Amino acid sequence: MFDRLKRWARHLKKESYALYFAYRVPRVPWYAKLLVAFVVAHTFSPIDLIPDLIPILGYLDDLIITPLGLALALRMIPAEVMAEARAKAASSLIEGKTVGRTGLLIVLSIWLTGLLLVTLVVMKYFRER
């Protein structure tokens, strides 16, 4: 059972790298690129949208967003583009290259935007009182 989960996790990682390379291909529609950017950033970012310290929800977002996001994104991208991207991803994994910095920047920008919006709402609330 544990070995099967490890294989599945490695497969998800390879598919995520392939999506990263597919994202850069001009033939991929913009809406697929938007979804791919979110899924890849969420998958490789060291910062979670919902921290793992929050019981159940912390791990649930990882167990739902990554596999479902990958499945949906893979359906949106042409098969020949994914074949090329998978080949690039395989060679990239062998060389040890990662996309963690890009994912970190995207997730940090999402967090900062959310923090700014919450701050503005709180400030507006206290000004009206």
Backbone hydrogen bonds in HBPLUS format (Angstrom, degrees):
<---DONOR---> <-ACCEPTOR-->    atom                        ^
c    i                          cat <-CA-CA->   ^        H-A-AA   ^      H-
h    n   atom  resd res      DA  || num        DHA   H-A  angle D-A-AA Bond
n    s   type  num  typ     dist DA aas  dist angle  dist       angle   num
A0005-LEU N   A0001-MET O   3.07 MM   4  6.42 152.3  2.15 147.6 154.8     1
A0006-LYS N   A0002-PHE O   2.98 MM   4  6.26 152.8  2.06 146.6 154.2     2
A0007-ARG N   A0003-ASP O   2.94 MM   4  6.22 156.8  2.00 148.8 154.6     3
A0008-TRP N   A0004-ARG O   2.96 MM   4  6.17 157.4  2.01 144.8 151.3     4
A0009-ALA N   A0005-LEU O   2.90 MM   4  6.11 156.5  1.95 147.2 153.4     5
A0010-ARG N   A0006-LYS O   2.96 MM   4  6.22 157.1  2.02 147.7 153.6     6
A0011-HIS N   A0007-ARG O   2.91 MM   4  6.14 153.5  1.98 147.1 154.8     7
A0012-LEU N   A0008-TRP O   2.92 MM   4  6.21 156.6  1.98 149.3 155.4     8
A0013-LYS N   A0009-ALA O   2.97 MM   4  6.22 153.1  2.05 145.1 152.5     9
A0014-LYS N   A0010-ARG O   2.94 MM   4  6.23 159.5  1.98 149.6 154.6    10
A0015-GLU N   A0011-HIS O   2.91 MM   4  6.15 161.5  1.94 152.4 157.6    11
A0016-SER N   A0012-LEU O   2.88 MM   4  6.03 147.7  1.99 142.7 151.8    12
A0017-TYR N   A0013-LYS O   3.01 MM   4  6.34 156.1  2.07 149.1 154.7    13
A0018-ALA N   A0014-LYS O   2.94 MM   4  6.21 155.7  2.00 146.2 153.6    14
A0019-LEU N   A0015-GLU O   2.87 MM   4  6.13 151.4  1.95 144.4 152.0    15
A0020-TYR N   A0016-SER O   3.00 MM   4  6.30 148.9  2.10 143.0 151.4    16
A0021-PHE N   A0017-TYR O   3.12 MM   4  6.53 153.3  2.20 149.6 155.2    17
A0022-ALA N   A0018-ALA O   2.86 MM   4  6.12 154.2  1.93 149.0 157.4    18
A0023-TYR N   A0019-LEU O   2.86 MM   4  5.97 145.3  1.98 147.9 155.9    19
A0024-ARG N   A0021-PHE O   3.23 MM   3  5.60 142.8  2.38 105.0 113.7    20
A0025-VAL N   A0022-ALA O   3.05 MM   3  5.41 164.2  2.07 114.9 120.0    21
A0028-VAL N   A0025-VAL O   3.19 MM   3  5.89 169.2  2.20 123.1 126.3    22
A0032-ALA N   A0029-PRO O   3.14 MM   3  5.38 126.2  2.44 101.8 115.2    23
A0033-LYS N   A0029-PRO O   3.04 MM   4  6.39 153.1  2.11 149.4 157.8    24
A0034-LEU N   A0030-TRP O   2.93 MM   4  6.22 150.3  2.02 147.4 155.0    25
A0035-LEU N   A0031-TYR O   3.23 MM   4  6.42 161.5  2.26 139.8 143.6    26
A0036-VAL N   A0032-ALA O   2.83 MM   4  6.02 162.2  1.86 151.6 157.4    27
A0037-ALA N   A0033-LYS O   2.85 MM   4  5.98 160.0  1.89 148.1 153.2    28
A0038-PHE N   A0034-LEU O   3.19 MM   4  6.46 158.9  2.24 145.1 150.0    29
A0039-VAL N   A0035-LEU O   2.92 MM   4  6.16 170.5  1.93 157.5 160.1    30
A0040-VAL N   A0036-VAL O   2.85 MM   4  5.87 173.1  1.85 158.0 160.4    31
A0041-ALA N   A0037-ALA O   3.00 MM   4  5.91 158.2  2.05 139.7 146.7    32
A0042-HIS N   A0038-PHE O   2.88 MM   4  5.99 161.2  1.91 148.9 154.7    33
A0043-THR N   A0039-VAL O   2.86 MM   4  5.98 156.7  1.92 147.6 154.6    34
A0044-PHE N   A0040-VAL O   2.98 MM   4  6.07 166.6  2.00 155.0 157.1    35
A0045-SER N   A0041-ALA O   2.98 MM   4  5.57 132.9  2.21 142.3 150.6    36
A0054-ILE N   A0051-PRO O   3.16 MM   3  5.95 162.4  2.19 120.3 124.3    37
A0058-GLY N   A0054-ILE O   2.97 MM   4  4.97 150.9  2.05 143.5 146.3    38
A0057-LEU N   A0055-PRO O   2.62 MM   2  5.68 138.1  1.79 114.6  99.9    39
A0060-LEU N   A0056-ILE O   2.88 MM   4  5.88 150.0  1.97 152.5 162.2    40
A0061-ASP N   A0057-LEU O   3.20 MM   4  6.18 157.7  2.25 148.4 148.1    41
A0063-LEU N   A0059-TYR O   2.98 MM   4  6.27 153.2  2.06 150.4 158.7    42
A0064-ILE N   A0060-LEU O   2.94 MM   4  6.02 129.8  2.20 144.4 156.2    43
A0065-ILE N   A0061-ASP O   2.83 MM   4  5.49 149.3  1.92 140.2 149.1    44
A0068-LEU N   A0064-ILE O   3.09 MM   4  5.88 155.9  2.15 151.1 158.0    45
A0069-GLY N   A0065-ILE O   2.80 MM   4  5.41 147.0  1.90 137.0 147.8    46
A0070-LEU N   A0066-THR O   2.88 MM   4  5.88 158.6  1.93 148.2 154.3    47
A0071-ALA N   A0067-PRO O   2.95 MM   4  6.11 163.3  1.98 146.1 151.0    48
A0072-LEU N   A0068-LEU O   2.96 MM   4  6.11 164.7  1.99 149.3 153.2    49
A0073-ALA N   A0069-GLY O   2.90 MM   4  5.99 163.8  1.93 148.3 153.5    50
A0074-LEU N   A0070-LEU O   2.84 MM   4  5.95 159.1  1.89 152.6 158.4    51
A0075-ARG N   A0071-ALA O   3.26 MM   4  6.47 141.9  2.41 138.7 147.5    52
A0075-ARG N   A0072-LEU O   3.21 MM   3  5.29 127.8  2.50  95.7 108.7    53
A0076-MET N   A0073-ALA O   3.04 MM   3  5.13 135.4  2.25  99.0 111.6    54
A0081-VAL N   A0078-PRO O   3.12 MM   3  5.40 124.6  2.44 103.0 116.7    55
A0082-MET N   A0078-PRO O   3.09 MM   4  6.47 157.4  2.15 152.8 159.5    56
A0083-ALA N   A0079-ALA O   2.94 MM   4  6.21 149.0  2.04 148.1 156.8    57
A0084-GLU N   A0080-GLU O   3.22 MM   4  6.42 160.5  2.26 141.8 145.6    58
A0085-ALA N   A0081-VAL O   2.91 MM   4  6.14 160.1  1.95 149.2 155.7    59
A0086-ARG N   A0082-MET O   2.79 MM   4  5.91 154.6  1.85 147.8 154.0    60
A0087-ALA N   A0083-ALA O   3.20 MM   4  6.41 151.5  2.28 141.1 148.0    61
A0088-LYS N   A0084-GLU O   3.07 MM   4  6.42 158.4  2.12 149.5 155.1    62
A0089-ALA N   A0085-ALA O   2.84 MM   4  6.03 157.4  1.89 149.1 156.0    63
A0090-ALA N   A0086-ARG O   2.94 MM   4  6.09 156.9  1.99 145.2 150.8    64
A0091-SER N   A0087-ALA O   3.20 MM   4  6.49 162.3  2.24 147.4 151.2    65
A0092-SER N   A0088-LYS O   2.88 MM   4  6.06 150.0  1.97 146.3 155.8    66
A0093-LEU N   A0089-ALA O   2.84 MM   4  6.04 157.1  1.89 153.8 158.7    67
A0094-ILE N   A0090-ALA O   3.18 MM   4  6.39 149.5  2.28 141.0 148.8    68
A0095-GLU N   A0091-SER O   3.10 MM   4  6.34 148.1  2.21 140.0 148.1    69
A0096-GLY N   A0092-SER O   2.94 MM   4  6.15 120.2  2.31 137.7 153.7    70
A0097-LYS N   A0092-SER O   3.16 MM   5  5.54 152.9  2.24 152.3 150.9    71
A0103-GLY N   A0099-VAL O   3.27 MM   4  6.58 166.2  2.29 155.9 159.7    72
A0104-LEU N   A0100-GLY O   2.87 MM   4  6.03 156.0  1.93 149.6 156.8    73
A0105-LEU N   A0101-ARG O   2.99 MM   4  6.23 160.3  2.03 148.7 153.0    74
A0106-ILE N   A0102-THR O   3.06 MM   4  6.34 159.3  2.11 151.7 157.1    75
A0107-VAL N   A0103-GLY O   2.96 MM   4  6.14 171.0  1.97 155.8 158.1    76
A0108-LEU N   A0104-LEU O   2.84 MM   4  5.94 161.1  1.88 151.9 158.0    77
A0109-SER N   A0105-LEU O   3.01 MM   4  6.12 154.0  2.08 141.4 148.1    78
A0110-ILE N   A0106-ILE O   3.05 MM   4  6.35 150.2  2.14 145.0 153.2    79
A0111-TRP N   A0107-VAL O   2.88 MM   4  6.16 165.3  1.90 155.5 159.1    80
A0112-LEU N   A0108-LEU O   2.82 MM   4  5.99 165.8  1.84 152.3 156.5    81
A0113-THR N   A0109-SER O   2.95 MM   4  6.00 154.7  2.02 140.7 147.7    82
A0114-GLY N   A0110-ILE O   2.95 MM   4  6.18 162.4  1.99 150.8 155.6    83
A0115-LEU N   A0111-TRP O   2.84 MM   4  6.07 158.2  1.89 151.9 158.4    84
A0116-LEU N   A0112-LEU O   2.87 MM   4  6.03 155.6  1.93 145.1 151.7    85
A0117-LEU N   A0113-THR O   2.95 MM   4  6.21 159.8  1.99 150.2 155.4    86
A0118-VAL N   A0114-GLY O   2.95 MM   4  6.18 161.6  1.99 151.3 156.1    87
A0119-THR N   A0115-LEU O   2.93 MM   4  6.07 159.8  1.97 147.3 153.2    88
A0120-LEU N   A0116-LEU O   2.92 MM   4  6.16 159.4  1.97 150.9 156.1    89
A0121-VAL N   A0117-LEU O   3.00 MM   4  6.22 159.0  2.05 149.0 154.4    90
A0122-VAL N   A0118-VAL O   2.94 MM   4  6.14 164.3  1.96 153.5 157.7    91
A0123-MET N   A0119-THR O   2.89 MM   4  6.04 162.0  1.92 151.1 156.4    92
A0124-LYS N   A0120-LEU O   2.95 MM   4  6.08 160.0  2.00 146.2 151.6    93
A0125-TYR N   A0121-VAL O   2.94 MM   4  6.12 155.2  2.00 146.5 153.6    94
A0126-PHE N   A0122-VAL O   3.02 MM   4  6.28 162.1  2.05 153.3 156.6    95
A0127-ARG N   A0123-MET O   3.00 MM   4  6.14 144.1  2.13 145.3 155.2    96
A0128-GLU N   A0124-LYS O   3.18 MM   4  6.35 147.1  2.30 144.8 151.8    97
